[in-house]
Amino acid sequence: MSKAIRVSIGGKDLTLRGDDEEKIKRSVREVNLQIQSLQQSLREHSTPTLSLLAALNIAERLHDAEDRQRTTASHVAGELEKMTQYLERAAKAPLP
């Protein structure tokens, strides 16, 4: 069941709704860390701009992780296919 969770993101207090409070809090921490990191290097930008940049950074990390996952899945599928072919050949081979 969805529950209300009070958080602060980029200095703005919000009430979010969700089923997994700990996941929401971890996500809020990540966004706030991104905003704080950007604030240190881009002092002249407003909080809304920093929030957008933080969102873009997080989205980029997500896409990188998805790309790595696809590459890994493809590699594993290829290795499993090789193993399957090896086992099929071994099963057909005459016993010594």
Beta strands, then each sheet from edge to edge (+ up, - down):
strand 1: 3-9
strand 2: 12-18
sheet 1: 1+ 2-
end
